[in-house]
């Protein structure tokens, strides 16, 4: 195994332990979030995003890392996001968590993982068509929010973290 | 059916630790966490077994070539990590139908299997379209 592959495996194992112990790979937790009944998933995700946002931009500012920015293509993001939401709600797991859920013995993921492989195969078939249609609709290229607003990234990060903390407070007050 | 030892870790703390893991991964391996490209690479592997010439000519499999890379091992790691954590914490249990699904749609494995399969197809097409 290459160095890259070992790093990937180790990172995955730690991530898998965190996902399993926090209970966020459970179908019931994922669906409860979509039904606005239990916000465990959002608490986990938003905590991850806030910490990763601060840490990653620190690395970038120190010249120790480069951002990996995906292009903002409204056609792909809006249509793809909506499809993902529908599929996620029906399956009850996302690609990464499905592997974790299989690890804790949830065998329904086998059907969904097979479906995801088929879905990837279908996408490979329709990719040339998508590239000439949906993926040309509203293509803004590789942009970031600080760049579009013309402000320093730490201002955006501070506002995002403050908003997240306010949301967390509200979740706890409502017992979600 | 509740888990026997249902002592879950705090979601804020676990999530923050996952955030630190992501930062460490970027710092030490130069890799951002992600999973869904691996499904394309894996699908490419399966299709290669049936028609290698065709796979070699498909634009999407040229972009995301079937290979075992950092992310492929990351996805396998998630399985291993969750399996180990479930076994060590006594929360491992084999089951086909999630509790919430059973309460609404009954214990049938077939119905759940079809929904999971179809949901998986739709979710993956969406994820790929959104480049996520």
Interface residues (C-beta under 8 A of the other chain):
Chain A: X1 X4 X5 X6 X7 X8 X9 X10 X11 X12 X13 X14 X15 X16 X17 X18 X19 X20 X21 X22 X23 X24 X25 X26 X27 X28 X31 X32 X40 X41 X43 X44 X45 X46 X47 X48 X49 X50 X51 X52 X53 X55 X56 X58 X59 X64 X65 X68 X70 X71 X73 X76 X77 X79 X80 X81 X82 X83 X84 X85 X86 X87 X88 X89 X90 X91 X92 X94 X95 X96 X97 X98 X99 X100 X101 X102 X103 X104 X105 X106 X107 X108 X109 X111 X112 X113 X114 X115 X116 X117 X118 X119 X120 X121 X122 X123 X124 X125 X127 X128 X130 X131 X134 X135 X168
Chain B: X8 X9 X10 X11 X12 X13 X14 X15 X16 X17 X18 X19 X20 X21 X22 X23 X24 X25 X26 X27 X28 X29 X30 X31 X32 X33 X35 X36 X38 X39 X40 X42 X43 X44 X46 X47 X58 X59 X60 X61 X63 X68 X69 X70 X71 X72 X73 X74 X75 X76 X77 X78 X79 X80 X81 X82 X83 X84 X85 X86 X89 X91 X92 X93 X94 X95 X96 X97 X98 X99 X100 X101 X109 X112 X113 X114 X115 X116 X117 X118 X119 X120 X121 X122 X123 X124 X125 X126 X127 X128 X129 X130 X131 X132
